[in-house]
Structures are given as structure tokens and as C-alpha cells.
Amino acid sequence: MSISAYLDITPTIGARVFAHASCQIIGEVSIGDDSSIWCNAVLRGDVNRIVIGKGTSIQDAAVGHVSHKSPDKPEGSPLLVGDYVTVGHSAILHGCRIGNECLIGMGSVILDDAVIPDRVMIGAGSLVPPGKTLESGMLYVGRPVKAVRALTPDEIAHLRYSAEHYVQLKNCYLDNPGT
């Protein structure tokens, strides 16, 4: 893995985090305990901060980035991802906020200042436009996303299950290096 400082800011990595050798973690990035950053994923916190919660999985080739601070927007757009989130392969998260126990489908794009509250499922290939705030407990799909329906109790339970599965998988990688 490549963990790189940007200027004088070095990433902060929690306990029992798995970061694959091919991933890139740069600058003002904080990763919570038991999270995993998989093959070729990039978290680039060079012009603003990235916070990844505990038990969160950033899948292969996913990209996390931010928008810079400016006079018009003093806070810029940091990337804030909650606990027990599964971010699918090749997803792009850019300066958005994602709550706890969410699933972001493969190839989805979530843009600046979008807010994904707790327990939301975003279907593969979806686009969440800048500044859009979604509703908790819903399935969203499309480009741009539209609410399709409320999640069932089983689907809500699966959000946490998915994240915990990746906690177990990363533990296997950590406990059996070289396999």
C-alpha cells in the first residue's frame, strides 16, 4: 500500500485496518478501526479531508476525493463516510457525506455536497447529483437517482451484514499474509 503525506499532513489509520498493497491513501485521510481499502482504491485527501468510519469497506478501484476550500465555500466539500458502509467496486465518492450502514453500488457516482443518510442502498451505476439529500431507509437507482421504494427489514439488516462480511474478510487477509 502507498500511504503518502501531502505537505505536512499524513493519513491516520485505525486499528486492524486492511489496506491492500495497490491502494493509495494520500494526505488528510482518517480511516476508522476495522475498515478495509481494497485493490487499486484511491483516497486522495490533498485539498480537503476524508474521514472513513469504522468497519467500512472501500472496494477495488473506488475513488474518494474532495473539493477545496474557497472564499465562497470556506469548508469546501470534504468526504465523510460513516460506519459499516460498503462502497462498491469502481464507485466515485466526491466531496459528499454518507451515513452509517449504507451500500453504494458498483460504479456509482456521488457528487459534491450530496447527503446520503443512514441505511440507504444506492443501486449499481447510479448518479447522485451535487447537493442532493436522500431519505433514510430507501433504495435509489438511476442517473440521476430516484427513490424506488422503501428497503425491507431484511435489506436493512443486509446493509450491516455486508459490511461485517468485509470486516471478516479483511481479518483473514491480516491474519494470513501472503495468501
C-alpha positions as CSV (number, residue, x, y, z in Angstrom):
1,M,0.0,0.0,0.0
2,S,1.1,3.5,-0.5
3,I,0.4,5.9,2.4
4,S,1.7,9.3,1.5
5,A,1.8,12.6,3.2
6,Y,0.6,15.7,1.4
7,L,2.6,18.8,2.6
8,D,2.8,18.1,6.4
9,I,-0.4,16.0,6.7
10,T,-0.1,12.3,7.0
11,P,-3.0,9.8,6.9
12,T,-4.3,8.4,10.2
13,I,-5.0,4.7,10.1
14,G,-7.1,3.0,12.9
15,A,-6.5,-0.4,14.5
16,R,-6.8,-3.6,12.3
17,V,-7.3,-1.7,9.1
18,F,-6.5,-3.7,5.9
19,A,-5.1,-1.6,3.1
20,H,-4.2,-3.6,0.0
21,A,-0.7,-3.2,-1.4
22,S,-2.0,-1.5,-4.5
23,C,-4.2,1.1,-2.8
24,Q,-3.3,4.8,-2.5
25,I,-4.0,6.8,0.7
26,I,-2.8,10.4,0.5
27,G,-2.9,13.4,2.8
28,E,-5.6,14.3,5.3
29,V,-7.3,10.9,5.4
30,S,-8.6,9.3,8.6
31,I,-9.6,5.6,8.5
32,G,-11.5,4.1,11.4
33,D,-10.8,0.8,13.1
34,D,-11.6,-2.5,11.2
35,S,-12.1,-0.8,7.8
36,S,-10.7,-2.1,4.6
37,I,-9.3,-0.3,1.5
38,W,-9.1,-2.8,-1.4
39,C,-7.1,-3.2,-4.6
40,N,-6.4,0.0,-6.6
41,A,-8.7,2.1,-4.4
42,V,-7.6,5.7,-4.0
43,L,-8.4,8.1,-1.1
44,R,-6.8,11.4,-2.0
45,G,-7.2,14.0,0.8
46,D,-4.9,16.7,-0.6
47,V,-7.1,19.8,-0.7
48,N,-9.6,18.8,2.0
49,R,-10.2,16.0,4.5
50,I,-11.5,12.4,4.1
51,V,-13.0,10.6,7.0
52,I,-13.8,6.9,6.7
53,G,-15.7,5.4,9.7
54,K,-15.2,2.0,11.4
55,G,-16.0,-1.3,9.7
56,T,-16.3,0.4,6.3
57,S,-15.1,-1.2,3.1
58,I,-13.8,0.7,0.1
59,Q,-13.8,-1.8,-2.7
60,D,-11.5,-2.3,-5.7
61,A,-10.8,0.7,-7.9
62,A,-13.1,3.0,-5.9
63,V,-12.1,6.7,-5.7
64,G,-12.6,9.1,-2.8
65,H,-11.7,12.7,-3.3
66,V,-12.8,16.2,-2.2
67,S,-13.3,19.8,-3.2
68,H,-11.0,22.6,-1.9
69,K,-11.9,25.4,0.5
70,S,-12.5,28.8,-1.1
71,P,-13.8,32.2,-0.1
72,D,-17.2,31.3,-1.5
73,K,-17.2,28.0,0.3
74,P,-14.9,28.1,3.4
75,E,-15.4,24.4,4.3
76,G,-15.1,23.2,0.7
77,S,-16.5,19.7,0.3
78,P,-14.9,17.1,2.5
79,L,-15.6,13.4,2.0
80,L,-17.3,11.9,5.1
81,V,-18.2,8.2,5.1
82,G,-19.9,6.7,8.2
83,D,-19.5,3.3,10.0
84,Y,-20.3,0.0,8.4
85,V,-20.6,1.3,4.8
86,T,-19.9,-0.9,1.8
87,V,-18.6,1.1,-1.2
88,G,-18.8,-1.0,-4.3
89,H,-16.1,-1.5,-7.0
90,S,-15.3,1.5,-9.1
91,A,-17.6,3.8,-7.2
92,I,-16.6,7.5,-7.1
93,L,-17.3,9.5,-3.9
94,H,-16.5,13.2,-4.4
95,G,-16.9,15.6,-1.5
96,C,-20.1,14.0,-0.2
97,R,-21.5,12.8,3.1
98,I,-22.5,9.2,3.6
99,G,-24.2,8.0,6.8
100,N,-23.9,4.6,8.6
101,E,-24.9,1.2,7.2
102,C,-25.2,2.2,3.6
103,L,-24.4,0.3,0.4
104,I,-23.1,2.3,-2.5
105,G,-23.4,0.1,-5.6
106,M,-20.6,-0.7,-8.1
107,G,-19.8,2.1,-10.5
108,S,-22.0,4.7,-8.7
109,V,-21.0,8.3,-8.6
110,I,-21.9,10.5,-5.6
111,L,-21.0,14.2,-6.2
112,D,-20.2,17.2,-4.0
113,D,-22.4,18.0,-1.1
114,A,-24.8,15.1,-1.7
115,V,-26.0,13.7,1.6
116,I,-26.8,10.0,1.9
117,P,-28.3,9.4,5.4
118,D,-28.1,6.2,7.4
119,R,-29.4,2.9,5.9
120,V,-29.6,3.7,2.2
121,M,-28.9,1.5,-0.7
122,I,-27.7,3.0,-4.0
123,G,-28.1,0.7,-7.0
124,A,-25.1,-0.1,-9.2
125,G,-24.2,2.6,-11.8
126,S,-26.3,5.3,-10.2
127,L,-25.5,9.0,-10.1
128,V,-26.3,11.2,-7.1
129,P,-26.1,14.9,-8.3
130,P,-24.4,17.7,-6.3
131,G,-26.2,18.9,-3.3
132,K,-29.0,16.2,-3.4
133,T,-30.1,14.9,0.0
134,L,-31.7,11.4,0.1
135,E,-34.1,9.9,2.5
136,S,-33.1,7.1,5.0
137,G,-34.3,3.6,4.5
138,M,-34.7,3.8,0.8
139,L,-33.4,2.1,-2.4
140,Y,-32.3,4.6,-5.0
141,V,-31.3,3.9,-8.6
142,G,-30.7,5.7,-11.9
143,R,-28.8,8.6,-13.4
144,P,-29.8,10.8,-11.7
145,V,-31.1,8.7,-8.8
146,K,-34.7,8.3,-7.9
147,A,-36.2,6.7,-4.9
148,V,-37.6,3.3,-6.0
149,R,-39.1,2.1,-2.7
150,A,-38.5,1.6,1.0
151,L,-36.0,-1.0,2.0
152,T,-37.4,-4.2,3.6
153,P,-36.3,-5.1,7.1
154,D,-34.2,-7.9,5.5
155,E,-32.5,-5.5,3.2
156,I,-31.8,-3.1,6.1
157,A,-30.3,-6.0,8.1
158,H,-28.2,-6.9,5.0
159,L,-26.5,-3.5,4.9
160,R,-24.8,-4.3,8.2
161,Y,-24.2,-7.9,7.3
162,S,-22.4,-6.8,4.1
163,A,-20.1,-4.5,6.0
164,E,-19.4,-7.2,8.7
165,H,-18.6,-9.7,6.0
166,Y,-15.8,-7.4,4.7
167,V,-14.6,-7.0,8.3
168,Q,-14.2,-10.8,8.5
169,L,-12.6,-10.9,5.0
170,K,-10.0,-8.3,5.8
171,N,-9.3,-10.1,9.1
172,C,-8.5,-13.2,7.1
173,Y,-6.1,-11.1,4.9
174,L,-4.5,-9.6,8.0
175,D,-4.1,-12.9,9.8
176,N,-2.8,-14.8,6.8
177,P,-0.4,-12.5,5.0
178,G,0.8,-13.7,1.6
179,T,-2.2,-16.0,0.9
